[in-house]
């Protein structure tokens, strides 16, 4: 691209950026510059979240920087990136069952993820047959 | 209390504390010592959360220490303490409408709070007629 064309393009983008706030009505919040990703994750012993007391609850933020009370926010956000928001894939993401065999004991553990992922509301729930399966089959985002 | 009695009591508590982990089954997570409080809050222009894109989403943790991407976690948690988890009271908590008059313009803003408050799942939604009312009528936990 020739320098003049590049300058014209930059100028156009700048004008658009400066013009945008003028179109927002009074009392309106300024437009966010990135899609928010803020989640709360819970886990508890039971089959369904609706009937299970959450034993643990942690937060996870995946914006410019990763943060939260999740023990490993960086890895948790990386998991969510890997499945590209398709949370159903989280339950079988790790796939290292061979490394640590689990019994077939049925003592269900339900995990939930609620909040916003890249600007879209999420409300996810998955039940593992027991904690061992949660730790070995599930994504590391469930390790909290 | 006489020293001997105090010692016996301490011993009893210690025994109870040491015995507790033995009763938890294999693969079970250790019992949490406090009820978790981890929340995600959203806001967006619209009437119902289900049909409104979240423009902002922040996290709020109210445990031993307060934290989160909420701009004022300490004050946010104090608000939740004030209403003692009765989230319906948040929408009229501030009550300083006289300080800044709002128009009656109807440009609804919906706020949501999801997650866990003191060990209980919460799923709250409230719609303000406009942003001004959210800022003046609502609790400061909604200021994000």
Interface residues (C-beta under 8 A of the other chain):
Chain A: X25 X27 X28 X29 X31 X32 X36 X37 X38 X39 X40 X42 X43 X45 X49 X53 X54 X55 X56 X57 X58 X59 X60 X61 X63 X67 X68 X69 X105 X107 X114 X115 X116 X119 X120 X121 X130 X131 X132 X135
Chain B: X25 X27 X28 X29 X31 X32 X36 X37 X38 X39 X40 X42 X43 X45 X49 X53 X54 X55 X56 X57 X58 X59 X60 X61 X63 X67 X68 X69 X105 X107 X114 X115 X116 X119 X120 X121 X130 X131 X132 X135
